[in-house]
Amino acid sequence: MSKPTFCALPRCGAIRFSGDEAQAFLNNQLTCDVVALAPASSTYGAYCTPKGRMLASFLLWRSGLDFYMQLPTTLCEPVQKQLSKFILRAKVKAVDVSSDWKWFGVAGNDSVTLVRQVTGQAPRLKHEVGLAAGAMVIHLPGNRFQVVAANDSAPSILKALSTGAEETDPECWEWLEIQSGIPTILPETQETFVPQMLNFDLIGGVSFEKGCYPGQEIVARMHYRGTLKQRMCLANIPGTERPRPGDKLYSNHFGDQACGTIVNAACSPGGGFDALAVIQIASTETGDIRWKTPDGTLLNLLPLPYGVPAQA
């Protein structure tokens, strides 16, 4: 049996929200139900403009009374500044703590045993958070673990991971995220998608039961009126040229008008690049989706690991 794999995740950062009113504040700003988020648990979610377009996607978890919002490092500062505009007199403090922690991803055979040996924690349930001395451990979809280690604990954790697992490139983790159907908003795709387009309603990132938040009216209308025309799909794009977030897709159904957008892409072990892409539902039914131009490379559509309705 092969060893588990691990990699450093240098592109991950986090904003910590603390204070007596942090939970209520976040619940009024984000698509996920923060009030229902139990201690030592995590959820996906989105932060939207008033028009329902996503400024950020994130993983949010609770550690004690604090909330950690994990984002790409390129978005931590702008999102922290944007959210801070609405704190006003609320008893909330939002701090970019990216430099205080180091991120590691662990996956593969017997990863649960390795993570327990390294940190003393290995949460069994998906989205459960294990709180260890100097580290937080999150169980992610795809039977993966993310270890968020305080700077003073990171060297010993890295040494232990190196002993028990094979080190891989961070792009392998990005590929696993794509295979798990978990998208990441990047600067190139900000304000492009409504959460349902990225399947956030299917991965627990949108609550239709909670109160208002920026964009809530648009998101709810799309849900209840069934007006969603695009959904995120998983696909392989053959070739050696890397697809980029924001690249356009085309199909005969829409002619010269783009029918979709690349969200994330990573090298596939089987060749080419696997990608998450938001595509017009009508085009996915034809199966003829092209990258960059109407006569460009043909996408091979693949199944996602969770059920996706044919139409909303």
C-alpha positions as CSV (number, residue, x, y, z in Angstrom):
1,M,0.0,0.0,0.0
2,S,1.4,3.4,-1.0
3,K,2.1,6.1,1.5
4,P,-0.3,9.1,2.0
5,T,0.7,12.2,0.2
6,F,1.1,15.7,1.6
7,C,2.0,19.1,0.3
8,A,2.4,22.7,1.6
9,L,-0.3,25.0,0.6
10,P,1.4,28.4,0.3
11,R,-1.6,30.0,-1.5
12,C,-3.9,29.6,1.5
13,G,-4.6,32.4,3.9
14,A,-7.2,33.3,6.5
15,I,-9.1,36.1,8.2
16,R,-9.9,35.6,11.9
17,F,-13.2,37.1,13.2
18,S,-13.4,37.5,16.9
19,G,-15.7,39.3,19.4
20,D,-19.1,38.9,21.0
21,E,-20.9,39.8,17.8
22,A,-18.7,38.0,15.3
23,Q,-21.2,35.2,14.6
24,A,-24.2,37.5,14.0
25,F,-22.1,39.8,11.9
26,L,-20.9,37.0,9.6
27,N,-24.4,35.5,9.4
28,N,-25.6,38.9,8.0
29,Q,-22.8,39.0,5.4
30,L,-22.3,35.5,4.1
31,T,-24.4,32.9,2.2
32,C,-23.9,30.1,4.7
33,D,-25.7,29.7,8.0
34,V,-23.1,30.9,10.5
35,V,-25.6,30.7,13.4
36,A,-26.0,26.9,12.7
37,L,-22.2,26.3,12.5
38,A,-21.4,24.2,15.5
39,P,-18.1,24.6,17.4
40,A,-15.2,22.6,15.8
41,S,-17.0,22.4,12.5
42,S,-16.6,23.9,9.1
43,T,-18.6,24.9,6.0
44,Y,-18.2,26.3,2.6
45,G,-19.7,29.7,1.8
46,A,-19.6,32.8,-0.4
47,Y,-19.4,36.5,0.0
48,C,-21.4,38.4,-2.6
49,T,-22.1,41.8,-4.0
50,P,-25.6,43.2,-3.6
51,K,-26.2,41.9,-7.1
52,G,-25.5,38.3,-5.9
53,R,-22.2,38.0,-7.7
54,M,-19.4,36.3,-5.7
55,L,-16.5,38.3,-4.4
56,A,-15.1,35.3,-2.7
57,S,-15.6,31.6,-1.9
58,F,-14.2,30.3,1.3
59,L,-14.0,27.6,3.9
60,L,-15.2,28.8,7.3
61,W,-14.6,27.1,10.6
62,R,-15.0,27.7,14.3
63,S,-12.2,27.4,16.8
64,G,-13.5,28.3,20.3
65,L,-15.3,31.6,20.0
66,D,-13.3,32.6,16.9
67,F,-14.2,32.1,13.2
68,Y,-11.6,31.5,10.5
69,M,-12.3,32.3,6.9
70,Q,-9.9,30.6,4.6
71,L,-9.3,32.3,1.2
72,P,-6.6,32.5,-1.4
73,T,-3.9,34.8,-0.1
74,T,-4.5,37.2,-3.0
75,L,-8.0,37.9,-1.7
76,C,-7.4,38.0,2.1
77,E,-6.6,41.7,2.3
78,P,-9.3,43.0,-0.1
79,V,-12.0,40.8,1.5
80,Q,-10.9,41.8,5.0
81,K,-11.1,45.5,4.1
82,Q,-14.4,45.1,2.4
83,L,-16.0,43.3,5.3
84,S,-14.5,45.7,7.8
85,K,-16.5,48.5,6.2
86,F,-19.6,47.0,7.6
87,I,-18.4,46.3,11.2
88,L,-19.1,49.9,12.3
89,R,-19.7,49.7,16.0
90,A,-20.3,46.0,16.2
91,K,-18.2,44.0,18.7
92,V,-16.2,42.3,16.0
93,K,-12.6,42.3,15.0
94,A,-11.4,41.1,11.6
95,V,-7.7,40.4,11.2
96,D,-5.7,38.9,8.4
97,V,-3.8,36.1,10.2
98,S,-2.3,34.5,7.1
99,S,1.3,35.1,8.3
100,D,0.6,33.4,11.6
101,W,-0.1,29.9,10.2
102,K,1.2,27.4,7.7
103,W,-1.1,25.2,5.7
104,F,-0.6,21.5,4.7
105,G,-2.8,19.2,2.8
106,V,-2.8,15.4,3.4
107,A,-4.6,12.8,1.2
108,G,-4.4,9.2,0.2
109,N,-4.3,5.8,1.8
110,D,-4.3,5.8,5.6
111,S,-4.1,9.6,5.8
112,V,-6.3,9.5,8.8
113,T,-3.7,7.5,10.7
114,L,-0.9,9.8,9.7
115,V,-2.8,12.9,10.7
116,R,-3.6,11.4,14.1
117,Q,0.1,10.5,14.6
118,V,1.3,14.0,13.6
119,T,-1.2,16.2,15.4
120,G,-3.1,13.9,17.8
121,Q,-6.3,14.8,16.0
122,A,-8.0,13.1,13.0
123,P,-11.7,14.1,12.8
124,R,-13.8,11.3,11.4
125,L,-16.7,13.3,10.0
126,K,-16.5,15.4,6.9
127,H,-16.3,19.1,7.8
128,E,-15.4,18.3,11.4
129,V,-12.5,20.3,12.9
130,G,-10.0,18.8,15.3
131,L,-8.3,21.3,17.6
132,A,-4.8,20.2,18.6
133,A,-1.9,22.0,20.4
134,G,-0.6,24.4,17.8
135,A,-2.7,23.2,14.9
136,M,-6.2,22.9,13.6
137,V,-7.2,19.9,11.5
138,I,-10.1,20.0,9.0
139,H,-11.6,16.9,7.4
140,L,-12.5,17.8,3.8
141,P,-14.5,16.1,1.1
142,G,-12.6,13.3,-0.7
143,N,-11.3,11.9,2.6
144,R,-8.7,14.6,2.7
145,F,-7.3,16.5,5.7
146,Q,-6.0,20.1,6.0
147,V,-3.6,20.9,8.8
148,V,-3.4,24.5,9.7
149,A,-0.3,24.8,11.9
150,A,0.9,27.7,14.0
151,N,4.3,29.0,12.9
152,D,6.1,27.6,16.0
153,S,4.5,24.2,15.5
154,A,4.9,24.1,11.7
155,P,8.5,22.8,11.5
156,S,7.9,19.7,13.7
157,I,4.6,19.0,11.8
158,L,6.4,19.3,8.5
159,K,9.2,16.9,9.7
160,A,6.6,14.4,10.8
161,L,4.6,14.6,7.6
162,S,7.8,14.2,5.6
163,T,8.6,11.0,7.5
164,G,5.2,9.4,7.0
165,A,4.1,10.6,3.6
166,E,5.3,11.4,0.1
167,E,5.6,15.1,-0.6
168,T,3.8,16.4,-3.7
169,D,3.4,19.6,-5.5
170,P,0.7,22.0,-4.3
171,E,-1.0,21.6,-7.8
172,C,-1.8,18.0,-6.8
173,W,-4.0,19.4,-4.0
174,E,-5.6,21.8,-6.5
175,W,-6.4,18.8,-8.7
176,L,-7.9,17.0,-5.7
177,E,-10.1,20.1,-5.0
178,I,-11.2,20.1,-8.6
179,Q,-11.9,16.3,-8.4
180,S,-14.0,17.0,-5.3
181,G,-16.0,19.6,-7.1
182,I,-14.9,22.4,-4.8
183,P,-14.3,25.7,-6.7
184,T,-12.2,28.7,-5.7
185,I,-12.9,32.2,-6.7
186,L,-9.8,34.0,-7.8
187,P,-9.2,37.7,-8.7
188,E,-9.8,36.8,-12.4
189,T,-13.3,35.5,-11.6
190,Q,-14.6,37.9,-9.0
191,E,-18.1,39.2,-9.6
192,T,-18.6,36.6,-12.4
193,F,-20.8,34.0,-10.8
194,V,-23.9,33.6,-8.6
195,P,-23.3,30.9,-5.9
196,Q,-25.6,28.4,-7.5
197,M,-23.6,28.5,-10.8
198,L,-20.7,27.2,-8.8
199,N,-22.9,24.5,-7.1
200,F,-22.6,26.1,-3.7
201,D,-26.2,25.2,-3.0
202,L,-25.1,21.5,-3.5
203,I,-22.1,21.6,-1.2
204,G,-23.7,23.3,1.8
205,G,-22.5,26.8,1.0
206,V,-25.9,28.5,0.7
207,S,-28.7,28.6,3.2
208,F,-32.2,29.4,2.0
209,E,-33.6,29.5,5.5
210,K,-31.5,32.3,7.1
211,G,-32.0,36.0,7.0
212,C,-30.7,38.7,4.6
213,Y,-27.1,39.1,3.4
214,P,-25.7,41.0,0.4
215,G,-27.2,39.5,-2.7
216,Q,-29.7,37.3,-0.9
217,E,-32.7,38.5,-2.9
218,I,-31.0,37.5,-6.2
219,V,-29.8,34.2,-4.9
220,A,-33.2,33.3,-3.4
221,R,-35.1,34.3,-6.5
222,M,-32.9,32.1,-8.7
223,H,-33.5,29.2,-6.3
224,Y,-37.3,29.6,-5.9
225,R,-38.1,30.6,-9.5
226,G,-35.9,28.1,-11.2
227,T,-34.1,30.7,-13.4
228,L,-30.6,29.1,-13.2
229,K,-29.3,28.6,-16.7
230,Q,-25.7,27.7,-15.9
231,R,-24.1,25.0,-13.7
232,M,-20.5,24.1,-12.8
233,C,-19.2,21.0,-14.5
234,L,-16.0,18.9,-14.3
235,A,-14.1,18.4,-17.5
236,N,-10.8,17.3,-19.0
237,I,-9.2,19.5,-21.6
238,P,-6.5,17.7,-23.7
239,G,-3.2,19.2,-24.6
240,T,-0.3,21.0,-23.0
241,E,-1.5,24.6,-22.9
242,R,-2.9,25.4,-19.4
243,P,-6.5,26.7,-19.2
244,R,-6.7,29.9,-17.1
245,P,-9.5,31.1,-14.8
246,G,-11.8,33.3,-16.8
247,D,-11.1,31.6,-20.1
248,K,-14.3,31.4,-22.3
249,L,-16.0,28.3,-23.6
250,Y,-18.0,27.9,-26.8
251,S,-20.6,25.5,-28.3
252,N,-22.5,25.2,-31.5
253,H,-25.7,25.9,-29.5
254,F,-24.5,29.5,-28.9
255,G,-22.4,30.2,-32.0
256,D,-19.9,32.9,-31.5
257,Q,-21.3,33.8,-28.1
258,A,-19.5,32.3,-25.1
259,C,-21.4,29.5,-23.3
260,G,-19.2,29.1,-20.3
261,T,-16.2,30.1,-18.2
262,I,-13.2,28.2,-16.7
263,V,-13.2,28.5,-12.9
264,N,-10.1,26.4,-11.9
265,A,-7.8,24.0,-13.7
266,A,-4.9,21.8,-12.8
267,C,-2.7,19.2,-14.5
268,S,-4.4,15.8,-14.7
269,P,-2.4,12.6,-13.9
270,G,-4.1,11.1,-16.9
271,G,-3.0,13.8,-19.3
272,G,-4.2,17.3,-20.2
273,F,-5.9,19.4,-17.6
274,D,-8.9,18.8,-15.4
275,A,-11.1,21.9,-14.9
276,L,-14.1,23.2,-13.2
277,A,-16.2,25.3,-15.6
278,V,-19.5,27.0,-15.4
279,I,-21.4,26.1,-18.6
280,Q,-24.8,26.8,-20.0
281,I,-27.0,23.8,-19.2
282,A,-28.3,23.7,-22.8
283,S,-24.8,23.4,-24.1
284,T,-23.8,20.6,-21.7
285,E,-26.7,18.5,-23.1
286,T,-25.1,18.6,-26.6
287,G,-21.7,17.6,-25.2
288,D,-19.9,19.9,-27.8
289,I,-18.0,22.3,-25.6
290,R,-14.9,24.1,-27.0
291,W,-12.1,25.9,-25.1
292,K,-11.2,29.5,-26.1
293,T,-12.7,29.6,-29.6
294,P,-15.8,28.1,-31.3
295,D,-13.4,25.6,-33.1
296,G,-11.0,25.1,-30.1
297,T,-10.1,22.1,-28.1
298,L,-13.1,19.8,-27.3
299,L,-13.8,19.3,-23.6
300,N,-14.5,15.9,-22.2
301,L,-17.2,16.2,-19.6
302,L,-16.7,14.1,-16.5
303,P,-19.0,13.2,-13.5
304,L,-18.8,15.3,-10.4
305,P,-18.7,13.4,-7.0
306,Y,-22.1,14.8,-6.0
307,G,-25.5,14.8,-7.8
308,V,-26.1,17.8,-10.0
309,P,-29.7,18.5,-11.2
310,A,-30.1,18.7,-15.0
311,Q,-31.8,22.1,-14.4
312,A,-32.6,24.3,-11.4
